[in-house]
């Protein structure tokens, strides 16, 4: 099979005319790229969500004006080019559609209209990218993601991808595609099998879309183009002297994503892993610079990266008899049924301790009542809120004796509320109050840099 690559360009990569020209150059230099998946322009989805939350038509009009101004500025650098008129016409039609849909949603609060509105950023983005690519002599066909990705189920339980239907659709489109052309489509969007309606795939949806299409197309590589040079040893915005990691396993990347790393969403990794498709994470603005390759590798001993989460809750569920495996399994199954996602889980004789996000009193009461109604009558739930979680991710950490000793001594110098995973082979996590997070992250990253094990 000849090489076939899927390239996904994120919101910052398509945020301006100039940045899309950079995307075009990347694709031109890699003839194997046959599918391009795009996000909405950076900041647009947030404005579209704000539209759906508006409580007055005046506020809707204000947000619509802000979006209009954004796209007027977007096409200004095209001045004097025939492309400007074509793009302005497409934007004008799109803005009219948006105004109508926003007004209707204000009156009806229809769930289908909600999904349509918040996905309209991807719709206009793919049109603009397709037209700009064509102006750069990159022949392409714009295709709706509704033709490529099909899902079923309830959004609150996460949609289930019908990979068989996706495979059939993607391969059919690629078979009909002339050899000199490529497909441009939207991320974040899918068709619901039962309702035949547009649905959205949630946070990280564009990465997820690209991974689904890569798996369905039997791609030889999935490229994630963003504004940083790969997956870093820590968040470069707040931690000094971070560096791009050359290689990561799927497993390590999934753990990093689950514990707060922002470059790639956790649900995007599974389709690539199932299809054994390498993922290249690179910067649109430094395409020949460093990058991270995520694939099947033998993981070296040591720590790779430090990451963090804010607004976490330390949830302790107490009940006698939890040491029985069947009771533990039932309790975790019930928690999962409620849609409670947890980053860390620790089991004790009569309790389970979880780290989760966005917990409030209403959610706590819901969990409490649900567990009581399902046989856990004497349950006691304790919750400490508004905390932060710092984590180290690596491989065979329990065998990196010097590193573990360094971290253990380090904790004596910081006000850590609770520690998880000391002696664990892959993850160590530390709960702290938010004001102590940055200092701890800096020290943990220094420990990683001293070991120099992430330079594979």
Secondary structure, 3 states (H helix, E strand, C coil): CCCCEEEEECCCCCCCHHHHHHHHHHHHCCCCEEEEEECCCCCHHHHHHHHHHCCCHHHHHHHHHHHHHHHHHHHHCCCCCHHHHHHHHHHHHHHHHHHHHHHHHHHHCCHHHHHHHHCHHHHHHHHHHHHHHHHCCCCEEECCHHHCCEEECCHHHCCEECHHHHHHHHHHHHHHCCCCCEEEEECCEEEECCCCCEEECCCCHHHHHHHHHHHHCCCCEEEEEECCCCCECCCCCCCCCCCECCEECHHHHHHHHHCCCCCCCCHHHHHHHHCCCEEEEEEHHHCCCCEEEECCCCCCCEEEEEEEEEEEEEEEEECCCCCCHHHHHHHHHHHHHCCCCEEEEEECCCEEEEEEECCCHHHHHHHHHHHHHCCCCCCEEEEEEEEEEEEEEEECHHHCHHHHHHHHHHHCCCCCCEEECCCCCCEEEEEEEHHHHHHHHHHHHHHHHHHCCCCC
